[in-house]
């Protein structure tokens, strides 16, 4: 399963990779804890290997060996956290499916996996739903996200794997379960294909020409004088070029100008905005009492702040340390900021001169509910700002894949600006209109469209997960007492 995501991208393996674990969970010969743990480590460990790209952090003054220890701890921690989901699923499923028939087993196992993913996604550490194994390649299946978010895709993958496993275990009825698996796989792809072929029906009146600046300022210099000078010069000249090209607004990455807003107002970038009169969405740090926020500011052509979005989902172990009073001596802060960073409110809206936007900063792309809430509140287009310079190249690819899913689920155009790649433009069907190269300075202008449609997922949220859990519970009760 770990080979399904970037940098490998073998998405088709997701439809068979869970079946062996299902067979072992069904086995009465041994408890399922060890195979589930190994499967979870294999999937989450490979998928999240990019976290080790934070090493070396010598540029932050962290000794080489200490940097290696931090990277190893982070990778081990998040891998085991993901593997814990698989272990919990295996143990509970093995207990619940005793004495159940095959289709009841499939229903219970699928419902439980979806429920656990939903629970894990409510926490601070979340990235590796098995739904994202299909992004950005399997556009048809990704459109099932318009029905009930990632749960629809996860349920499809788990159910197909479960039917294949049941075919292996029940040789007498092998053809029946194989036929069911193929029929389910084909019908789900057909439904997704039909959704992906719905016309967008864009109107010229809703067009918005957005410029993107990929600043390409390496982390090693970003917070020092050379990096700050390079950032100011690059974003100023890029803004001027895009403004002269006739864009309506310019989007910069997360932390494009890596200092507090009061200092931004003294830069050549700020002067250029007042001169050209074109709105800019600027990644910088905001002040909140004695703390700072990782923010995206709407800076109008008159030099006024129209709106401000503060990052809500901070990166554990990166932007803050959970249980810092206990772990602070073990894991030093990976962020080079001296000030204490605080999270924004969970109910923010981000109005702009062009209508309400759906804002996300870096890690927030992994949380579909964050996008769904803003879309339901009237968000018309997605602005995704990120750094991505911390990690290995597979992370930017996976981050791009997350935003593809969010664009499809919300039926919105998405504009991505990152520091070192991949920046891009994604249409509501998940098609890549443009994507940047890695580790290059790039400018791009694209026309997107503001939309006010609402998918079933946007209107009703993740309704499928509680439905599956309810059906699974009912089938268990019927099996035991019916």
Long-range contacts (C-beta under 8 A, 24 or more apart in sequence): 1-39, 1-42, 1-43, 1-130, 1-133, 2-42, 2-43, 2-44, 2-45, 2-46, 2-47, 3-46, 4-133, 4-134, 5-46, 5-47, 5-128, 5-132, 5-133, 5-394, 5-398, 5-401, 6-394, 6-397, 6-398, 6-401, 7-393, 7-394, 7-397, 9-137, 11-133, 11-134, 11-135, 11-137, 11-138, 12-138, 13-133, 14-130, 14-133, 14-134, 14-157, 15-157, 15-160, 15-161, 15-185, 16-161, 16-164, 17-43, 17-161, 18-130, 18-157, 18-158, 18-161, 18-162, 18-165, 19-161, 19-162, 19-164, 19-165, 19-168, 20-165, 21-86, 21-90, 22-109, 22-161, 22-162, 22-165, 22-166, 23-165, 23-168, 23-169, 25-90, 25-93, 25-94, 25-109, 26-94, 26-97, 26-105, 26-165, 26-169, 31-91, 31-94, 32-90, 32-91, 32-93, 32-94, 33-87, 33-90, 33-91, 35-90, 36-83, 36-86, 36-87, 36-89, 36-90, 36-91, 37-83, 37-86, 37-87, 39-83, 39-86, 40-79, 40-82, 40-83, 40-84, 40-85, 40-86, 40-87, 41-79, 41-80, 41-83, 43-82, 43-83, 43-86, 43-128, 43-130, 44-78, 44-79, 44-81, 44-82, 44-83, 44-128, 45-75, 45-79, 45-83, 47-127, 47-128, 47-398, 48-75, 48-78, 48-79, 48-82, 48-127, 48-128, 49-75, 49-392, 49-394, 50-391, 50-392, 50-393, 50-394, 50-395, 50-398, 51-75, 51-78, 51-391, 51-395, 52-392, 53-390, 53-391, 53-392, 53-395, 54-334, 54-390, 54-391, 57-334, 59-219, 59-220, 59-221, 60-336, 62-332, 66-332, 70-331, 70-332, 70-334, 73-330, 73-331, 74-317, 74-331, 74-334, 77-317, 78-125, 78-127, 81-125, 82-120, 82-128, 85-116, 85-117, 85-120, 88-116, 89-113, 89-116, 96-472, 96-476, 99-479, 99-480, 100-475, 100-476, 100-479, 101-479, 102-166, 102-170, 102-173, 102-177, 104-475, 104-476, 104-479, 105-162, 105-166, 106-159, 106-162, 106-163, 106-166, 107-468, 107-471, 107-472, 107-475, 108-472, 108-475, 108-476, 109-158, 109-162, 110-155, 110-158, 110-159, 110-162, 110-468, 110-472, 111-155, 111-465, 111-468, 111-469, 111-471, 111-472, 112-469, 112-472, 113-154, 113-155, 113-158, 114-151, 114-154, 114-155, 114-158, 114-464, 114-465, 114-468, 114-469, 115-465, 115-468, 115-469, 117-150, 117-151, 117-154, 118-151, 118-462, 118-465, 121-367, 121-368, 121-369, 124-313, 124-314, 124-316, 124-322, 125-316, 126-366, 126-367, 127-366, 127-398, 127-402, 129-154, 130-154, 130-157, 130-158, 131-157, 131-405, 132-398, 132-401, 132-402, 132-405, 133-157, 135-401, 135-402, 135-404, 135-405, 135-430, 136-400, 136-401, 136-404, 136-430, 136-432, 139-192, 139-196, 139-408, 139-429, 139-430, 139-431, 140-189, 140-190, 140-192, 140-193, 140-195, 140-196, 141-188, 141-189, 141-192, 142-192, 142-404, 142-405, 142-408, 142-430, 143-191, 143-192, 143-193, 143-195, 143-196, 143-408, 143-429, 143-430, 144-188, 144-191, 144-192, 144-195, 145-368, 145-405, 145-408, 145-409, 145-457, 146-195, 146-408, 146-409, 146-411, 146-455, 146-456, 146-457, 147-455, 147-456, 147-457, 147-464, 148-456, 148-457, 148-460, 148-461, 148-462, 148-463, 148-464, 148-465, 149-368, 149-369, 149-372, 149-409, 149-457, 149-461, 149-462, 150-368, 150-405, 150-409, 151-462, 151-464, 151-465, 151-468, 152-464, 155-464, 155-468, 156-184, 156-185, 156-188, 159-184, 160-184, 160-185, 196-429, 196-430, 198-429, 200-427, 200-428, 200-429, 200-449, 202-449, 203-449, 206-380, 206-449, 206-450, 206-451, 207-447, 207-448, 207-449, 208-248, 208-249, 208-354, 208-381, 208-447, 208-448, 208-449, 208-450, 209-246, 209-247, 209-248, 209-249, 209-445, 209-446, 209-447, 210-247, 210-248, 210-249, 210-250, 210-251, 210-415, 210-425, 210-445, 210-446, 210-447, 210-448, 211-238, 211-239, 211-242, 211-243, 211-245, 211-247, 211-249, 211-250, 211-251, 211-443, 211-444, 211-445, 212-250, 212-251, 212-415, 212-416, 212-417, 212-423, 212-425, 212-436, 212-442, 212-443, 212-444, 212-445, 212-446, 213-238, 213-239, 213-242, 213-250, 213-251, 213-252, 213-253, 213-256, 213-417, 213-442, 213-443, 214-253, 214-417, 214-418, 214-419, 214-420, 214-421, 214-423, 214-436, 214-440, 214-441, 214-442, 214-443, 214-444, 215-252, 215-253, 215-256, 215-419, 215-441, 216-419, 216-420, 216-421, 216-439, 216-440, 216-441, 216-442, 217-389, 217-419, 217-420, 218-389, 218-420, 219-387, 219-389, 219-390, 222-255, 222-258, 222-389, 222-419, 223-258, 223-336, 227-258, 228-258, 228-259, 231-256, 231-257, 231-258, 232-257, 232-267, 232-268, 232-269, 233-268, 234-441, 235-269, 236-267, 236-268, 236-269, 236-272, 238-441, 238-443, 239-269, 239-272, 239-273, 239-276, 239-278, 239-280, 240-272, 240-276, 241-443, 242-278, 242-443, 242-445, 243-272, 243-276, 243-277, 243-278, 244-276, 245-445, 246-445, 247-278, 247-445, 248-278, 248-279, 248-354, 249-278, 249-279, 249-280, 249-281, 249-352, 249-353, 249-354, 250-278, 250-279, 250-280, 250-281, 251-280, 251-281, 251-383, 251-385, 251-415, 251-417, 252-280, 252-281, 252-282, 252-283, 252-385, 252-417, 253-283, 253-385, 253-386, 253-387, 253-417, 253-418, 253-419, 253-423, 254-283, 254-294, 254-296, 254-311, 254-361, 254-362, 254-385, 254-386, 254-387, 254-418, 254-419, 255-283, 255-284, 255-285, 255-294, 255-387, 255-419, 256-282, 256-283, 256-284, 256-385, 256-417, 256-419, 257-282, 257-283, 257-284, 258-284, 258-285, 259-284, 259-285, 260-284, 260-285, 260-286, 260-287, 260-292, 261-285, 261-286, 261-287, 261-295, 261-297, 261-305, 262-287, 264-297, 265-303, 270-299, 270-303, 273-299, 273-301, 273-303, 274-301, 274-302, 274-303, 276-301, 277-301, 277-302, 279-306, 279-352, 279-353, 279-354, 281-352, 281-383, 281-385, 283-361, 283-385, 283-417, 285-337, 286-310, 288-342, 290-339, 290-340, 291-339, 291-340, 291-341, 291-342, 292-337, 292-339, 292-340, 292-341, 292-342, 293-341, 293-342, 293-343, 293-344, 294-319, 294-341, 294-361, 295-344, 296-350, 296-359, 296-361, 296-383, 296-385, 298-350, 298-351, 298-352, 298-353, 300-353, 306-351, 306-352, 306-353, 307-350, 307-351, 307-352, 309-344, 309-348, 309-350, 309-359, 309-361, 310-343, 310-344, 310-345, 310-348, 311-343, 311-344, 311-361, 311-362, 311-364, 312-343, 312-344, 312-345, 312-346, 312-348, 312-364, 312-370, 313-343, 313-363, 313-364, 313-366, 313-367, 313-370, 314-341, 314-343, 314-363, 315-362, 315-363, 318-390, 334-390, 347-373, 349-374, 349-377, 349-378, 349-379, 350-374, 350-379, 350-383, 354-450, 355-380, 355-381, 355-450, 356-380, 357-381, 357-382, 357-383, 358-382, 358-383, 358-410, 358-412, 359-383, 359-385, 360-384, 360-385, 360-403, 360-406, 361-385, 361-386, 362-386, 362-387, 362-388, 362-399, 365-399, 365-402, 365-403, 365-406, 366-402, 368-405, 368-406, 368-409, 369-461, 369-462, 371-406, 371-409, 371-410, 372-409, 372-410, 372-457, 372-458, 372-461, 375-410, 375-411, 375-412, 375-454, 375-458, 376-454, 376-458, 376-459, 378-452, 379-410, 379-412, 380-412, 380-450, 380-451, 380-452, 381-412, 381-413, 381-414, 381-415, 381-448, 381-449, 381-450, 381-451, 382-406, 382-407, 382-410, 382-412, 382-413, 382-414, 382-415, 383-415, 383-417, 384-414, 384-415, 384-416, 384-417, 385-416, 385-417, 385-418, 386-416, 386-417, 386-418, 386-419, 387-418, 387-419, 387-420, 388-418, 388-419, 388-420, 388-421, 388-422, 389-419, 389-420, 393-438, 396-420, 396-421, 396-422, 396-438, 397-422, 400-424, 400-435, 404-430, 404-432, 405-430, 409-455, 409-457, 409-458, 410-455, 410-457, 410-458, 411-451, 411-453, 411-454, 411-455, 411-458, 412-451, 413-448, 413-449, 413-450, 413-451, 415-446, 415-448
